[in-house]
């Protein structure tokens, strides 16, 4: 019986199985982070949720730091997808500035965004996690800028474009953190409208002139 083709089929199948296991582990880790927070996202809990052996987990992620590194990349990618999805939904909005800021504000309500914010806060006292986050953010910088440019595309020729985009991103991150303790939709809506007004004043200005 000919065995032609079998030598490549088996390795390919094994690679697919390995990839599927890795995806299952990362999915379990994401769920764990969202449900339980950073402190309780342990390798044991992730292993239990993913329903894999200890050996399988350690094969893909030898240390907790390796797992967190891959998880952060997954979070960043998921957050970008969430923003892009909201951009497509609101593509017909009349006011491009209001649309852009509302997209950012709404995206920050996603569990994956809140998980990323939590990682940032925990990194204040965890030097290993901080180093991992800094590197992951550095790798994601280009893609994040591309997504933001897509959101604010109609405003790209404004003199203060970069200032408005960067400060708006910082604004919505701060809003997400304060929203953990403050659950007043009316207050949040007022702050967002005030920010839209403020950025509208900034857009025509030249930030290079003091």
Buried (B, 14 or more C-beta within 10 A) or exposed (E): EEEEEEEEEEEEEEEEEEEEBBEBBBBBBBBBBBEEEBEEBBBEBBBEBBEBEEEBBBBBBEEBEBBBBBBBBBBBEBBBEBBBEBBEEBEEBEEEBBBBBBBBBBBBBBBBBBBBBBBBEBBEEBEEBBEBBEEBBEEBEEEBEEBBEBBBEEBEEBBBBEBBBEBBBEBBBEBBBEBEEEEEEEEBEEBBEEBBEEBEEBBEEEEEEE
